[in-house]
Amino acid sequence: MSYTPDDEYAVLHGLRIKGMTAPAEIATAMGIDPALAQEVLDDAVAREHARLRTGGQLQGYLLTSAGRDRHGELTAARAPADSERLDTAYRAFLEPNRAFKTLTTRWQTEANGRIEVVLPDLRDVHRSVLAVLTTAVEAVPRMTTYEQRFDAALESFAAGETTALARPMSGSYHDVWMELHEDLLLTLGRERSDSDE
């Protein structure tokens, strides 16, 4: 084993927030080398902390119950130094979270594939979430990767790639949004509540 507990945390945390995924996607989300992600995942499978699902349409790595426990241990040892600042970011996230849910509902029910129907509102939501991230990154520097991923998804959507807004498991804006929400909750040690809906 040539990786550190911090490396293990990064990979298991990436797997936890993404659900089922591939090493390259964890590497992008967590800002680490894909080879490192693969090494940690191989070891996690050997230790029964993860399993690799093959066959069928959905393929990738998933945490096991033992892997969730291990992730919990690693997370507990890495509480943010400035949890108040992260809590401030989380509370600031809730308003654009509601706006984004409304926007995605409009996209699915009213827009009929017309980007211009939701793009102005998406740009407003984007500005809001970047402000949230500015605060979050001060508490948890690894969260810098979210800005790049949100920017890329917005740019693709604005350029006409309609799936870049809400297509599941594709790196869409919605995927990144859901991961950030889960990351904030996990890092703060919170469960979802009515305010998250």
C-alpha positions as CSV (number, residue, x, y, z in Angstrom):
1,M,0.0,0.0,0.0
2,S,1.6,3.2,-1.2
3,Y,-1.1,5.7,-0.3
4,T,-1.9,7.6,2.8
5,P,-5.1,7.7,4.9
6,D,-5.8,11.1,3.3
7,D,-5.7,9.4,-0.1
8,E,-8.0,6.7,1.1
9,Y,-10.4,9.3,2.5
10,A,-10.4,11.2,-0.8
11,V,-11.3,8.1,-2.8
12,L,-13.9,6.7,-0.4
13,H,-15.4,10.2,0.0
14,G,-15.6,10.6,-3.7
15,L,-17.3,7.2,-4.0
16,R,-19.7,8.1,-1.2
17,I,-20.9,11.4,-2.7
18,K,-21.0,10.0,-6.3
19,G,-22.7,6.6,-5.5
20,M,-21.6,4.3,-8.3
21,T,-18.7,5.6,-10.4
22,A,-15.4,5.0,-12.1
23,P,-11.9,5.9,-10.9
24,A,-11.5,8.7,-13.4
25,E,-14.7,10.3,-12.2
26,I,-13.5,10.1,-8.5
27,A,-10.2,11.6,-9.6
28,T,-11.9,14.6,-11.3
29,A,-14.3,15.2,-8.3
30,M,-11.6,15.0,-5.7
31,G,-8.7,16.6,-7.6
32,I,-6.4,13.5,-7.4
33,D,-4.5,11.3,-9.9
34,P,-6.7,8.6,-11.6
35,A,-4.0,6.0,-10.9
36,L,-4.1,6.8,-7.2
37,A,-7.9,6.4,-7.3
38,Q,-7.6,3.1,-9.0
39,E,-5.0,1.8,-6.5
40,V,-7.2,2.8,-3.5
41,L,-10.3,1.3,-5.1
42,D,-8.5,-2.0,-5.9
43,D,-7.4,-2.2,-2.2
44,A,-11.0,-1.2,-1.1
45,V,-12.4,-4.1,-3.1
46,A,-9.8,-6.5,-1.6
47,R,-10.8,-5.3,1.9
48,E,-14.5,-5.5,1.1
49,H,-14.9,-1.8,1.5
50,A,-16.1,-1.5,-2.1
51,R,-17.3,-3.7,-4.9
52,L,-17.1,-3.4,-8.6
53,R,-20.4,-3.9,-10.5
54,T,-19.9,-5.1,-14.0
55,G,-22.4,-6.1,-16.7
56,G,-25.6,-4.3,-17.5
57,Q,-26.0,-0.7,-18.3
58,L,-24.8,0.6,-14.9
59,Q,-21.2,-0.3,-14.1
60,G,-18.7,1.0,-11.6
61,Y,-17.6,0.9,-8.0
62,L,-19.9,1.1,-5.0
63,L,-19.2,1.4,-1.3
64,T,-20.2,-1.6,0.8
65,S,-21.6,-1.4,4.4
66,A,-18.0,-1.9,5.7
67,G,-16.9,0.8,3.3
68,R,-19.4,3.2,4.6
69,D,-18.2,2.5,8.1
70,R,-14.6,3.0,7.1
71,H,-15.6,6.3,5.3
72,G,-17.3,7.4,8.6
73,E,-14.1,6.7,10.6
74,L,-11.9,8.6,8.1
75,T,-14.4,11.5,8.0
76,A,-14.6,11.8,11.8
77,A,-10.8,12.2,11.9
78,R,-11.0,15.0,9.3
79,A,-13.5,17.5,10.7
80,P,-13.1,20.9,9.0
81,A,-11.0,23.3,11.0
82,D,-13.6,26.0,10.5
83,S,-16.9,24.1,10.7
84,E,-18.7,27.4,11.4
85,R,-17.6,28.7,8.0
86,L,-18.7,25.5,6.3
87,D,-22.0,25.7,8.2
88,T,-22.4,29.3,6.8
89,A,-21.8,28.0,3.3
90,Y,-24.3,25.2,3.8
91,R,-27.0,27.5,5.0
92,A,-26.3,29.9,2.1
93,F,-26.6,26.9,-0.2
94,L,-30.2,26.2,0.7
95,E,-31.7,29.2,-1.1
96,P,-30.1,28.5,-4.5
97,N,-30.9,24.8,-3.9
98,R,-34.6,25.6,-3.9
99,A,-34.2,27.9,-7.0
100,F,-32.3,25.1,-8.8
101,K,-35.0,22.6,-8.1
102,T,-37.6,24.9,-9.5
103,L,-35.4,25.5,-12.5
104,T,-34.9,21.8,-13.2
105,T,-38.7,21.2,-12.9
106,R,-39.3,24.0,-15.4
107,W,-36.7,22.4,-17.7
108,Q,-38.4,19.0,-17.5
109,T,-42.0,20.3,-17.8
110,E,-42.1,23.6,-19.7
111,A,-38.9,24.2,-21.7
112,N,-39.4,21.5,-24.4
113,G,-35.6,21.4,-24.9
114,R,-35.4,25.2,-25.4
115,I,-32.2,26.2,-23.5
116,E,-33.2,29.9,-23.6
117,V,-36.2,29.2,-21.3
118,V,-34.0,28.4,-18.3
119,L,-30.5,29.7,-19.2
120,P,-30.9,33.2,-17.6
121,D,-32.1,31.6,-14.3
122,L,-29.3,29.0,-14.5
123,R,-26.7,31.8,-14.8
124,D,-28.3,33.4,-11.7
125,V,-28.1,30.2,-9.7
126,H,-24.6,29.7,-11.0
127,R,-23.5,33.0,-9.5
128,S,-25.1,32.1,-6.2
129,V,-23.5,28.7,-6.0
130,L,-20.1,30.1,-6.8
131,A,-20.5,32.5,-3.9
132,V,-21.4,29.6,-1.6
133,L,-18.3,27.8,-2.9
134,T,-16.1,30.8,-2.1
135,T,-17.1,30.4,1.6
136,A,-17.0,26.6,1.5
137,V,-13.4,26.5,0.1
138,E,-12.1,28.6,2.9
139,A,-13.2,25.8,5.3
140,V,-12.5,22.8,3.0
141,P,-10.0,23.6,0.2
142,R,-10.6,20.4,-1.7
143,M,-14.0,21.8,-2.7
144,T,-12.4,23.9,-5.3
145,T,-13.0,21.2,-7.9
146,Y,-16.8,22.0,-7.8
147,E,-16.3,25.4,-9.4
148,Q,-14.5,24.0,-12.4
149,R,-17.1,21.3,-12.8
150,F,-20.1,23.7,-12.6
151,D,-18.4,26.0,-15.1
152,A,-17.9,23.2,-17.5
153,A,-21.5,21.9,-17.3
154,L,-22.8,25.5,-17.7
155,E,-20.6,26.1,-20.7
156,S,-21.7,22.9,-22.3
157,F,-25.4,23.6,-21.7
158,A,-25.1,27.2,-23.0
159,A,-23.4,25.9,-26.1
160,G,-26.4,23.7,-26.9
161,E,-25.7,20.4,-25.1
162,T,-29.1,19.9,-23.6
163,T,-28.1,16.9,-21.5
164,A,-25.5,19.0,-19.6
165,L,-28.2,20.4,-17.4
166,A,-29.9,17.4,-15.8
167,R,-28.9,14.0,-17.4
168,P,-28.1,11.6,-14.6
169,M,-24.7,10.1,-14.1
170,S,-23.1,12.2,-16.9
171,G,-21.3,15.0,-15.1
172,S,-24.3,17.3,-15.7
173,Y,-24.9,20.4,-13.7
174,H,-27.5,18.5,-11.7
175,D,-25.0,15.7,-10.9
176,V,-22.5,18.2,-9.6
177,W,-25.2,20.0,-7.7
178,M,-26.3,16.8,-6.0
179,E,-22.7,15.9,-5.2
180,L,-22.0,19.3,-3.6
181,H,-25.2,19.0,-1.5
182,E,-24.2,15.5,-0.3
183,D,-20.6,16.6,0.3
184,L,-21.7,19.6,2.5
185,L,-24.0,17.3,4.6
186,L,-21.4,14.5,5.0
187,T,-18.6,16.9,5.8
188,L,-20.7,18.6,8.4
189,G,-21.9,15.3,9.8
190,R,-25.6,16.0,9.1
191,E,-28.5,14.1,7.8
192,R,-30.9,15.5,5.2
193,S,-33.8,17.4,6.7
194,D,-36.9,19.3,5.5
195,S,-34.7,22.3,4.8
196,D,-32.8,20.3,2.2
197,E,-35.9,19.6,0.2
